[in-house]
């Protein structure tokens, strides 16, 4: 859909672009620091990682902030309150963490439905968001004095660059030339302008930004039968156009369309980039990732010292060797241990290591999707720990990690339970207790030395954003006894 570039309108656009003279010497538009919206997510978004810029992006994609919104504090607050009203929430001055997560998750879902990716040309020096599920990019082509990157489909998204001979002052001529009766939006500043105009059964956003090296144009065309998409794409394009300080439209174009990277999660063993492993469980192997041999114990009064917790719980923690993979496991009975499936990989037999002694263990239950694996040994284990019910775990209580980071046996660190979350229908515990590489399958313990969860992954882009699968998730409900 490329309704803008035809006939006299196209000629007027190119002529006006070629008639201006460069005068501006100001700084280029700065690229924003990465936030939640810089990534794709397959897990719950931690509230700790949500920035004010992420809230604005979420409000854009949910249609609560448009191009006419200046993104200021007052405007964002009003837009957030409009979202709360739409969701029938109590209106507040600031979004509670759970609502911020809900808003951002909704915005991410709508962004991903459009296939939002980044058209980047580092040679020329710009980056522009592009809805790749709605428009297909073609190779760049010169049209008069402007080099265009066109993408066409159910919507249209085009980017044009013009070298030199163009000033922000003279952009006024182009701005005036493009105005017509029926425009629904116009704005102009020293750096450029934006106009939304009708074109057949669509609306067209024309955006121009000037730079000492030239001008960049973005043209977005969205049909009228998708008003929510119009609002979102127009606002996202306005917010997502970036000009590098080295902008040089005369350079040889080298465009690339970049998918947004996966959220910066790393498994606690450092061996996989996502907490959710891939593959299928071996045939005839139980796929619940559960055991009925663990014991649930509720919290009791009286905290132990870190030294006492280590003394009580460390004897239940083992290093796991599965081929070239090294992780940890925690004993929860005289025969069963809990670990992550990405630690054992596709192995059904692994080695447990403790004090230079090796013990063979068999994988008896494997839920790959939830990353829960249960190991079993034939000989009786000397020590094991109880498991805290998820409902009994309190945000803010002390938490201790014991694992084998970098293959170092029995390393301990302390923090608190930061939050309780869910992912892939699995309950997670967020903790500030450090999780280092090699700690996958290790234990997150409470102040009495009972098991809260199995340490699984952390966010590399965050600080103290570490996660454990709730240990109760491994508990298989026991079948009730038959009544006589």
C-alpha positions in Angstrom: 0.0 0.0 0.0 1.9 3.0 -1.3 -0.7 5.6 -1.9 1.6 8.6 -1.4 4.0 8.3 -4.3 2.1 8.9 -7.5 1.4 11.7 -9.9 1.7 15.3 -9.1 1.8 14.7 -5.3 5.0 12.7 -5.7 6.5 15.3 -8.0 5.7 18.1 -5.5 7.2 16.1 -2.7 10.5 15.5 -4.5 10.7 19.0 -5.9 10.1 20.5 -2.5 12.7 18.2 -0.9 15.3 19.3 -3.5 14.7 23.0 -3.2 15.8 23.5 0.4 19.3 24.4 1.6 20.9 23.0 4.8 21.4 25.5 7.6 20.8 23.5 10.8 23.9 22.2 12.7 22.1 20.8 15.8 22.6 17.4 17.3 21.0 14.3 15.9 18.1 12.5 17.5 19.6 10.3 20.3 18.7 6.6 20.4 16.9 5.8 23.6 18.4 3.4 26.1 17.1 -0.2 25.9 14.1 -1.1 28.0 11.5 -3.8 28.1 10.3 -2.9 24.6 13.7 -3.4 23.2 13.1 -7.2 23.4 10.7 -10.0 22.8 9.5 -11.9 25.8 8.4 -15.4 26.5 8.3 -14.9 30.3 6.6 -12.5 32.7 8.1 -9.0 32.6 9.6 -8.2 35.9 8.3 -4.9 37.4 11.9 -4.0 38.3 12.8 -3.7 34.6 9.9 -1.5 33.5 11.0 2.0 32.8 8.9 5.2 32.3 9.7 4.9 28.6 8.2 1.3 28.6 5.0 2.7 30.0 4.8 5.2 27.2 5.4 2.5 24.6 2.7 0.3 26.2 0.3 3.2 26.1 1.1 3.8 22.5 0.5 0.2 21.5 -2.7 0.0 23.5 -4.0 3.2 21.9 -4.0 5.4 24.9 -1.2 7.7 23.7 -1.3 9.1 20.2 0.8 11.4 18.1 -0.8 14.5 19.7 0.5 13.4 23.1 3.7 15.1 24.2 4.7 12.2 26.4 5.1 14.5 29.4 4.4 13.4 33.0 0.9 14.8 33.1 0.0 13.3 29.7 1.3 9.9 30.6 -0.5 9.9 33.9 -3.8 10.8 32.2 -3.2 8.1 29.6 -2.5 5.5 32.3 -5.6 6.5 34.2 -7.6 6.1 30.9 -6.2 2.6 30.7 -7.2 1.9 34.3 -10.7 3.1 33.6 -10.9 0.9 30.5 -9.9 -2.0 32.6 -12.3 -1.0 35.4 -9.5 -0.5 37.8 -9.4 2.1 40.6 -7.8 5.2 39.2 -4.5 6.0 40.9 -1.8 8.6 40.6 0.8 5.9 39.9 0.3 2.4 38.4 0.9 -0.4 41.0 3.5 -2.9 39.9 0.9 -5.6 39.0 -0.9 -3.1 36.7 2.3 -1.9 35.1 3.1 -5.5 34.3 -0.4 -6.0 32.8 -0.2 -2.8 30.7 3.3 -3.5 29.4 2.4 -7.1 28.6 -0.7 -6.0 26.7 1.4 -3.5 24.7 4.0 -6.1 23.9 1.4 -8.5 22.7 -0.1 -5.9 20.3 3.4 -4.8 19.1 4.4 -8.4 18.4 1.1 -9.1 16.5 2.3 -6.4 14.0 5.7 -8.1 13.7 7.4 -5.0 14.8 11.1 -5.1 13.8 13.8 -2.5 13.1 14.8 -1.4 9.6 18.4 -0.3 10.2 20.9 1.1 7.8 24.1 1.7 9.8 25.9 2.8 6.6 23.5 5.7 6.1 22.8 6.1 9.8 19.2 5.6 10.7 16.7 3.1 12.3 13.0 3.0 11.9 10.4 0.6 13.3 8.5 -1.6 10.7 5.5 -3.9 11.0 6.9 -6.9 9.2 3.7 -9.0 9.4 1.8 -6.3 7.6 4.3 -5.0 5.1 7.1 -6.6 3.0 10.4 -4.7 2.5 11.8 -4.2 -1.0 15.4 -3.3 -1.9 16.2 0.5 -1.7 15.7 2.5 -4.9 16.4 6.0 -5.9 13.5 8.2 -7.0 14.8 11.6 -8.0 17.0 13.0 -5.3 15.6 10.7 -2.6 16.6 7.1 -1.8 13.5 5.2 -0.7 13.1 2.0 1.3 9.6 0.8 0.6 7.6 -1.9 2.4 4.1 -2.8 1.1 1.3 -5.0 2.2 -1.9 -4.4 4.2 -0.2 -1.3 5.4 2.6 0.8 3.8 5.8 1.9 5.5 8.4 3.8 3.5 11.6 5.6 4.5 13.3 8.2 2.3 16.7 9.9 2.8 17.9 13.0 1.0 21.5 14.2 1.1 22.4 17.7 2.0 20.9 20.8 0.4 18.1 20.6 3.0 17.6 22.8 6.0 15.2 22.7 8.9 14.2 26.2 8.0 13.4 25.4 4.4 11.4 22.3 5.5 8.6 24.8 6.0 8.2 24.9 2.2 7.7 21.2 2.1 5.4 21.3 5.1 3.1 23.9 3.4 3.2 22.0 0.1 1.9 18.8 1.7 -1.0 20.3 3.6 -4.4 19.8 2.2 -8.0 20.1 3.2 -9.0 17.2 5.4 -5.7 16.7 7.2 -6.5 15.3 10.6 -3.2 16.1 12.2 -0.4 18.6 11.7 2.6 19.6 13.8 5.8 21.4 13.0 9.0 22.2 15.0 12.5 23.4 14.2 13.6 19.8 13.6 10.8 18.7 11.3 7.1 18.1 10.9 4.3 15.5 10.8 1.1 15.5 8.8 -1.7 12.9 8.7 -3.7 13.2 5.5 -6.6 11.2 4.0 -5.8 9.1 0.9 -8.7 7.0 -0.5 -9.7 4.6 2.2 -6.6 5.2 4.2 -4.8 7.7 6.4 -1.2 8.6 5.6 1.4 9.9 8.2 4.2 11.9 6.6 7.1 12.6 8.9 10.2 14.6 8.1 13.3 15.2 10.3 16.3 17.3 9.4 19.9 16.8 10.2 23.2 18.5 9.2 23.7 15.6 6.7 20.2 15.7 5.1 16.6 14.8 5.7 14.9 11.6 6.5 11.2 11.0 5.6 8.9 8.3 7.0 5.6 7.6 5.3 3.1 5.2 7.0 -0.2 4.3 5.3 -2.9 2.4 7.3 -6.5 1.7 6.1 -9.4 3.4 7.8 -11.0 0.1 8.8 -8.3 -0.4 11.3 -8.4 2.7 13.4 -6.7 1.2 16.5 -3.8 0.0 14.3 -3.6 3.5 12.7 -3.3 5.2 16.0 -0.7 2.7 17.3 1.5 2.6 14.1 1.4 6.3 13.6 2.5 7.0 17.2 5.1 4.1 17.2 6.6 5.4 14.0 6.8 8.9 15.4 8.5 7.6 18.6 10.7 5.0 16.8 12.5 6.9 14.1 16.2 7.3 15.1 18.9 9.3 13.2 22.5 8.5 14.1 25.0 11.3 14.6 26.9 10.0 11.6 23.8 10.3 9.4 25.1 10.3 5.8 22.5 9.8 3.0 25.2 9.8 0.4 26.7 6.5 1.7 26.1 3.3 -0.1 22.9 1.8 1.5 23.3 -1.5 3.5 19.8 -2.0 5.0 19.0 -4.9 7.3 15.7 -5.8 8.9 16.4 -6.9 12.5 14.0 -8.9 14.6 13.9 -7.7 18.2 16.2 -9.8 20.3 15.0 -12.2 23.0 14.7 -10.8 26.5 18.1 -10.9 28.1 17.4 -14.0 30.2 20.1 -16.5 30.8 19.8 -19.9 32.4 21.7 -20.1 35.7 24.1 -22.5 34.1 25.0 -20.0 31.4 24.5 -22.7 28.7 21.2 -21.6 27.2 19.7 -18.2 26.4 16.2 -19.0 27.6 14.9 -20.6 30.8 12.6 -22.7 28.7 14.5 -25.7 27.2 13.5 -27.3 23.9 13.0 -30.9 22.8 10.8 -33.7 24.0 11.1 -36.2 26.9 12.4 -39.7 26.0 9.7 -42.2 25.2 8.1 -44.0 28.2 9.4 -41.4 30.6 7.0 -39.7 33.0 6.4 -36.1 31.7 4.9 -34.5 34.8 8.2 -33.3 36.3 6.9 -34.3 39.7 7.4 -36.6 42.6 5.2 -37.8 45.5 8.2 -38.4 47.7 8.8 -34.8 48.9 7.3 -33.4 52.1 5.6 -30.0 52.3 6.4 -28.0 55.4 5.1 -24.6 56.5 7.1 -21.7 57.8 7.9 -21.7 61.6 9.0 -18.8 63.8 12.6 -18.2 64.5 15.2 -17.4 61.7 18.5 -19.2 61.6 21.7 -17.5 60.7 23.2 -17.9 57.2 25.8 -20.2 58.8 23.1 -22.3 60.4 21.0 -22.5 57.2 24.1 -23.6 55.3 24.9 -26.2 57.9 21.3 -27.6 57.7 20.7 -27.4 53.9 24.0 -27.8 52.2 24.1 -31.5 52.7 21.1 -31.9 50.4 22.8 -30.0 47.5 24.7 -32.0 44.8 26.6 -31.1 41.7 25.1 -32.7 38.6 27.2 -33.9 35.6 25.3 -34.7 32.4 27.8 -35.1 29.6 29.4 -31.6 29.2 26.7 -29.9 31.3 27.3 -29.0 34.9 24.5 -27.9 37.3 23.0 -28.7 40.7 20.3 -30.7 42.3 18.6 -30.7 45.7 17.6 -33.8 47.6 14.0 -33.7 48.9 13.8 -37.3 50.1 16.1 -40.2 50.8 15.9 -41.1 47.0 14.7 -38.1 45.0 16.3 -34.9 43.9 15.0 -31.8 42.0 16.8 -30.0 39.2 16.2 -28.2 35.9 15.7 -30.2 32.7 18.1 -27.9 30.8 20.8 -29.2 33.2 20.3 -32.9 32.3 19.5 -32.2 28.6 18.6 -35.3 26.8 20.3 -37.6 29.3 18.3 -40.1 31.4 21.4 -41.0 33.5 23.5 -38.4 35.2 26.2 -38.3 37.9 25.8 -36.6 41.3 29.1 -35.3 42.8 29.7 -34.5 46.4 33.1 -34.3 48.1 34.8 -35.9 45.1 32.4 -38.8 45.3 30.2 -39.7 42.4 26.8 -41.3 42.6 24.6 -42.4 39.7 21.1 -41.0 39.3 18.3 -41.7 36.9 15.9 -39.1 35.5 12.5 -40.5 36.5 10.2 -37.5 35.5 10.8 -34.8 33.0 8.6 -31.8 32.2 10.6 -29.9 29.6 8.1 -27.1 29.1 8.2 -26.2 32.8 11.9 -27.0 33.1 11.3 -29.5 36.0 13.2 -32.8 36.2 13.3 -35.3 39.0 16.3 -37.5 39.7 16.3 -40.8 41.7 19.1 -42.8 43.2 19.1 -46.4 44.4 21.1 -45.9 47.6 19.8 -43.9 50.5 20.8 -40.2 50.6 22.2 -39.0 53.9 20.4 -35.6 54.0 17.3 -34.0 52.4 15.1 -30.9 53.0 11.4 -30.1 53.2 9.6 -28.0 50.7 7.7 -24.8 51.5 4.2 -24.5 49.9 4.1 -21.7 47.4 1.1 -20.0 49.2 3.2 -19.9 52.4 6.1 -18.0 50.8 6.0 -14.3 51.6 7.5 -11.5 49.5 10.2 -9.8 51.6 11.3 -12.9 53.6 15.0 -13.9 53.6 16.2 -16.3 50.9 19.5 -18.2 50.6 20.9 -19.7 47.4 23.2 -22.8 47.6 24.5 -24.2 44.4 27.6 -25.0 42.3 28.3 -21.9 40.2 31.2 -22.4 37.7 31.5 -26.0 39.1 32.4 -24.7 42.6 30.7 -27.0 45.1 28.4 -25.5 47.8 28.5 -21.8 47.2 26.1 -19.7 49.3 24.6 -16.2 48.8 21.8 -14.3 50.6 18.9 -12.0 49.6 15.2 -11.8 49.9 12.1 -13.0 48.0 11.4 -10.1 45.7 8.2 -11.3 44.1 6.1 -14.3 43.1 5.4 -14.7 39.4 4.3 -17.2 36.8 5.6 -18.3 33.4 4.5 -21.1 31.0 1.9 -22.0 33.7 4.6 -22.5 36.2 5.0 -20.6 39.5 8.3 -18.7 39.9 10.0 -17.0 42.8 11.9 -13.8 42.0 14.8 -13.2 44.4 17.6 -10.7 45.0 19.9 -13.6 46.2 22.6 -13.8 43.5 22.5 -16.6 41.0 25.7 -17.2 39.1 26.5 -19.3 36.1 26.5 -23.0 37.0 23.8 -22.6 39.6 20.9 -24.1 37.6 19.2 -26.7 39.6 20.5 -25.3 42.9 18.4 -24.5 45.9 16.7 -21.3 47.1 16.1 -21.8 50.8 14.2 -20.0 53.5 15.4 -18.8 56.9 14.8 -22.2 58.4 16.7 -24.1 55.6 13.6 -25.4 53.9 13.4 -25.4 50.1 11.6 -22.5 48.4 12.6 -23.2 44.8 15.1 -24.5 42.2 17.3 -21.7 40.9 16.7 -21.5 37.1 17.6 -18.2 35.3 18.3 -14.5 35.7 18.0 -11.3 33.6 21.3 -10.1 32.4 20.0 -6.6 31.7 18.7 -6.2 35.2 20.2 -6.0 38.7 19.4 -8.9 41.1 16.6 -10.2 38.9 17.0 -13.9 39.6 14.3 -16.6 39.4 13.6 -20.0 40.8 10.9 -22.6 39.9 8.8 -22.9 43.0 9.7 -26.3 44.7 6.0 -27.1 45.3 5.6 -27.3 41.5 7.5 -30.6 41.7 5.0 -32.1 44.2 2.8 -34.7 42.8 -0.5 -34.9 44.7 -0.9 -38.3 46.3 -3.9 -40.3 45.2 -6.5 -40.6 48.0 -6.8 -44.0 49.7 -9.7 -46.1 48.5 -12.5 -46.3 51.0 -13.7 -49.7 52.0 
